[in-house]
Amino acid sequence: MQGRPSLNLQVRGLAPSATVSINERSNDLLAAGREVFKLGLGQSPFPIPDSVVEALRANAARKEYMPVRGLPALRDAVAAYHQRGVDGAHEYSGEHVLVGPGSKELMFITQLAFYGDLVLPSPAWVSYSPQARIIGRQVVWLPTRADNGWKLTPADIDALCRRDRGRPRVLILNYPSNPTGQTYGGDELAALAEVLRAHDVLVVSDEIYGELHHDGAHTTIARFYPEGTIVSSGLSKWCGAGGWRLGTFLFPRELEWLQRAMIAVASETYTSTSAPIQCAAVAAFAFGRDIAAYVAHEQAILKALGGWCHRRLLAGGIACAAPQGGFYLFPEFHAHADSLRRRGIAGGEALCERLLEETGVAILPGSEFGRPYGDLTARLAYVDFDGGPALAAHDPQRPIDDAWLRRFAPRVLTAIERLVAFVAA
């Protein structure tokens, strides 16, 4: 098209997702012969469970369009999977489930169908805010503090809602958190739920990392605020199947009106999710003994590896909260601000750029996650290892020591050591 570009103003200047971009840049550098430690993209290092792969193989010939809501057997399995976590607080069935090509797409059509402000803690995952921008919704960032584990408090929500009572709002609450690795306990969720209910705030509870709680103790806020909570999950993190692109939303009956609207949008956009993938996902969400054992191995390995990374960062004078779930850390470099500035590094953006160029370690600045530009924070994903041999070697009866980690996750350990040395230089 010649002449003046006619881009939608909502996407003009919009950059590609930071996590996707750092992964592609890392791959380009690797292809050029550079040594790169890929701690930028949060991709599960673990292989998909054998039973789930076998289910995909058995259904590879399925070619029909699935129902927009999703395969009935999968919706039933997802409802039963989540019913375990609410402890009778709410009754769910397959009718309460919507399946989509990744939870990312479902979050997008939620913001499209629901008219209201998007409320996010700072920091938060990179795509929540850009999705709101594309649709034209207002984003309200609520600052959090490192000394509180980067978590929202009831007072944060109450103060916001009191400024304009009755204004429609949707809060995306992601825990265990990408980017911080922190999570909420039952008492904290119950207190948040009380305020959210009082102000009629819609909650999308992004629990994609729930099964990766390092102690296997994830609690859903739907237990305390079922009528106002949509629970988001999928196959990408705990099942290792990010590239399969399958996400699920669980709605309470009180939000059936929103579910119906999202189904209508889905029918006019992606139509349905891949038939073979949905059939395979039934085996995952059925959560049989093999899946439960697989997840327990993941939890133990990630807890040990995350703990090692945390201790090494602290020993290097880099402040960081101990990870509680998922595979992320959110280190702060403020104690090194003066020495970094003398080297021409004035913020997290420059820090991450120089770190990649000089050491090959790829991480992302905190500003990509809603922190102020120039903030000396960053997110790293401790995933640059082959999870297959690690799973096979893990013995639940034996503790995972430094030697075990050095054998099965050497690139992560080397990357953290290079990061610490770079900051101290």
Disulfide bonds with the S-S distance in Angstrom:
none
